[in-house]
Amino acid sequence: MTLIRIVVARNGRLSSLEVVDTEGHPSLHDASVAALKAFAPYAALPGHFPEENLVITLALHYPAWRH
């Protein structure tokens, strides 16, 4: 499991990415971070979006991974 918090700016730019918690092999966490960075920039936020940016917390689970 990798818990990641990302902040997307109004223009869709990835303004921050933070790994909040991890469980399992580091390569899974590294791959998760790389994938989120590779998808950037994201779509711009709608003009009526009430905040300056969008904060998303993702819990990524790896079902094939065993303890």
PyMOL commands that place a pseudoatom at each C-alpha (Angstrom):
pseudoatom trace, name=CA, resn=MET, resi=1, chain=A, elem=C, hetatm=0, pos=[0.000, 0.000, 0.000]
pseudoatom trace, name=CA, resn=THR, resi=2, chain=A, elem=C, hetatm=0, pos=[1.166, 3.499, -0.817]
pseudoatom trace, name=CA, resn=LEU, resi=3, chain=A, elem=C, hetatm=0, pos=[-0.661, 6.538, 0.527]
pseudoatom trace, name=CA, resn=ILE, resi=4, chain=A, elem=C, hetatm=0, pos=[0.067, 9.590, -1.609]
pseudoatom trace, name=CA, resn=ARG, resi=5, chain=A, elem=C, hetatm=0, pos=[-1.198, 13.165, -1.395]
pseudoatom trace, name=CA, resn=ILE, resi=6, chain=A, elem=C, hetatm=0, pos=[-1.089, 15.251, -4.552]
pseudoatom trace, name=CA, resn=VAL, resi=7, chain=A, elem=C, hetatm=0, pos=[-1.962, 18.883, -5.099]
pseudoatom trace, name=CA, resn=VAL, resi=8, chain=A, elem=C, hetatm=0, pos=[-3.137, 19.933, -8.550]
pseudoatom trace, name=CA, resn=ALA, resi=9, chain=A, elem=C, hetatm=0, pos=[-3.021, 23.651, -9.384]
pseudoatom trace, name=CA, resn=ARG, resi=10, chain=A, elem=C, hetatm=0, pos=[-5.838, 25.421, -11.226]
pseudoatom trace, name=CA, resn=ASN, resi=11, chain=A, elem=C, hetatm=0, pos=[-3.969, 25.061, -14.522]
pseudoatom trace, name=CA, resn=GLY, resi=12, chain=A, elem=C, hetatm=0, pos=[-3.578, 21.284, -14.034]
pseudoatom trace, name=CA, resn=ARG, resi=13, chain=A, elem=C, hetatm=0, pos=[0.064, 21.434, -12.988]
pseudoatom trace, name=CA, resn=LEU, resi=14, chain=A, elem=C, hetatm=0, pos=[1.118, 18.964, -10.314]
pseudoatom trace, name=CA, resn=SER, resi=15, chain=A, elem=C, hetatm=0, pos=[2.251, 21.407, -7.628]
pseudoatom trace, name=CA, resn=SER, resi=16, chain=A, elem=C, hetatm=0, pos=[3.151, 18.824, -4.994]
pseudoatom trace, name=CA, resn=LEU, resi=17, chain=A, elem=C, hetatm=0, pos=[3.332, 15.109, -4.412]
pseudoatom trace, name=CA, resn=GLU, resi=18, chain=A, elem=C, hetatm=0, pos=[3.990, 13.589, -1.004]
pseudoatom trace, name=CA, resn=VAL, resi=19, chain=A, elem=C, hetatm=0, pos=[4.233, 9.933, 0.008]
pseudoatom trace, name=CA, resn=VAL, resi=20, chain=A, elem=C, hetatm=0, pos=[2.377, 9.927, 3.324]
pseudoatom trace, name=CA, resn=ASP, resi=21, chain=A, elem=C, hetatm=0, pos=[2.628, 6.231, 4.271]
pseudoatom trace, name=CA, resn=THR, resi=22, chain=A, elem=C, hetatm=0, pos=[3.953, 3.000, 2.803]
pseudoatom trace, name=CA, resn=GLU, resi=23, chain=A, elem=C, hetatm=0, pos=[3.732, -0.715, 3.317]
pseudoatom trace, name=CA, resn=GLY, resi=24, chain=A, elem=C, hetatm=0, pos=[5.540, -3.213, 1.133]
pseudoatom trace, name=CA, resn=HIS, resi=25, chain=A, elem=C, hetatm=0, pos=[8.410, -3.109, -1.311]
pseudoatom trace, name=CA, resn=PRO, resi=26, chain=A, elem=C, hetatm=0, pos=[9.942, 0.284, -2.161]
pseudoatom trace, name=CA, resn=SER, resi=27, chain=A, elem=C, hetatm=0, pos=[9.750, -0.453, -5.895]
pseudoatom trace, name=CA, resn=LEU, resi=28, chain=A, elem=C, hetatm=0, pos=[5.937, -0.352, -5.669]
pseudoatom trace, name=CA, resn=HIS, resi=29, chain=A, elem=C, hetatm=0, pos=[6.019, 3.087, -4.085]
pseudoatom trace, name=CA, resn=ASP, resi=30, chain=A, elem=C, hetatm=0, pos=[8.558, 4.347, -6.617]
pseudoatom trace, name=CA, resn=ALA, resi=31, chain=A, elem=C, hetatm=0, pos=[6.432, 3.077, -9.513]
pseudoatom trace, name=CA, resn=SER, resi=32, chain=A, elem=C, hetatm=0, pos=[3.309, 4.729, -8.062]
pseudoatom trace, name=CA, resn=VAL, resi=33, chain=A, elem=C, hetatm=0, pos=[5.062, 8.083, -7.742]
pseudoatom trace, name=CA, resn=ALA, resi=34, chain=A, elem=C, hetatm=0, pos=[6.532, 7.789, -11.245]
pseudoatom trace, name=CA, resn=ALA, resi=35, chain=A, elem=C, hetatm=0, pos=[3.095, 7.028, -12.733]
pseudoatom trace, name=CA, resn=LEU, resi=36, chain=A, elem=C, hetatm=0, pos=[1.448, 10.035, -11.061]
pseudoatom trace, name=CA, resn=LYS, resi=37, chain=A, elem=C, hetatm=0, pos=[4.260, 12.313, -12.270]
pseudoatom trace, name=CA, resn=ALA, resi=38, chain=A, elem=C, hetatm=0, pos=[4.100, 10.863, -15.788]
pseudoatom trace, name=CA, resn=PHE, resi=39, chain=A, elem=C, hetatm=0, pos=[0.388, 11.672, -16.100]
pseudoatom trace, name=CA, resn=ALA, resi=40, chain=A, elem=C, hetatm=0, pos=[0.977, 15.346, -15.263]
pseudoatom trace, name=CA, resn=PRO, resi=41, chain=A, elem=C, hetatm=0, pos=[-0.093, 17.857, -16.255]
pseudoatom trace, name=CA, resn=TYR, resi=42, chain=A, elem=C, hetatm=0, pos=[-3.686, 17.032, -15.443]
pseudoatom trace, name=CA, resn=ALA, resi=43, chain=A, elem=C, hetatm=0, pos=[-6.776, 18.745, -16.840]
pseudoatom trace, name=CA, resn=ALA, resi=44, chain=A, elem=C, hetatm=0, pos=[-7.256, 22.303, -15.642]
pseudoatom trace, name=CA, resn=LEU, resi=45, chain=A, elem=C, hetatm=0, pos=[-9.748, 22.759, -12.847]
pseudoatom trace, name=CA, resn=PRO, resi=46, chain=A, elem=C, hetatm=0, pos=[-13.145, 24.134, -13.888]
pseudoatom trace, name=CA, resn=GLY, resi=47, chain=A, elem=C, hetatm=0, pos=[-13.503, 27.908, -13.687]
pseudoatom trace, name=CA, resn=HIS, resi=48, chain=A, elem=C, hetatm=0, pos=[-16.153, 27.577, -10.999]
pseudoatom trace, name=CA, resn=PHE, resi=49, chain=A, elem=C, hetatm=0, pos=[-13.961, 25.325, -8.788]
pseudoatom trace, name=CA, resn=PRO, resi=50, chain=A, elem=C, hetatm=0, pos=[-14.121, 26.958, -5.337]
pseudoatom trace, name=CA, resn=GLU, resi=51, chain=A, elem=C, hetatm=0, pos=[-10.507, 26.390, -4.230]
pseudoatom trace, name=CA, resn=GLU, resi=52, chain=A, elem=C, hetatm=0, pos=[-7.134, 27.534, -5.559]
pseudoatom trace, name=CA, resn=ASN, resi=53, chain=A, elem=C, hetatm=0, pos=[-6.052, 23.922, -6.003]
pseudoatom trace, name=CA, resn=LEU, resi=54, chain=A, elem=C, hetatm=0, pos=[-7.309, 20.376, -5.702]
pseudoatom trace, name=CA, resn=VAL, resi=55, chain=A, elem=C, hetatm=0, pos=[-5.875, 18.144, -2.964]
pseudoatom trace, name=CA, resn=ILE, resi=56, chain=A, elem=C, hetatm=0, pos=[-6.242, 14.397, -3.544]
pseudoatom trace, name=CA, resn=THR, resi=57, chain=A, elem=C, hetatm=0, pos=[-5.166, 11.643, -1.167]
pseudoatom trace, name=CA, resn=LEU, resi=58, chain=A, elem=C, hetatm=0, pos=[-4.783, 8.273, -2.881]
pseudoatom trace, name=CA, resn=ALA, resi=59, chain=A, elem=C, hetatm=0, pos=[-4.478, 4.891, -1.189]
pseudoatom trace, name=CA, resn=LEU, resi=60, chain=A, elem=C, hetatm=0, pos=[-2.916, 2.549, -3.745]
pseudoatom trace, name=CA, resn=HIS, resi=61, chain=A, elem=C, hetatm=0, pos=[-3.190, -1.138, -2.890]
pseudoatom trace, name=CA, resn=TYR, resi=62, chain=A, elem=C, hetatm=0, pos=[-1.238, -3.947, -4.509]
pseudoatom trace, name=CA, resn=PRO, resi=63, chain=A, elem=C, hetatm=0, pos=[-3.357, -7.114, -4.197]
pseudoatom trace, name=CA, resn=ALA, resi=64, chain=A, elem=C, hetatm=0, pos=[-0.678, -9.469, -5.545]
pseudoatom trace, name=CA, resn=TRP, resi=65, chain=A, elem=C, hetatm=0, pos=[1.773, -8.339, -2.866]
pseudoatom trace, name=CA, resn=ARG, resi=66, chain=A, elem=C, hetatm=0, pos=[1.929, -10.682, 0.134]
pseudoatom trace, name=CA, resn=HIS, resi=67, chain=A, elem=C, hetatm=0, pos=[3.356, -10.028, 3.610]
for i in range(1, 67): cmd.bond("trace and resi %d" % i, "trace and resi %d" % (i + 1))
show_as sticks, trace
zoom trace
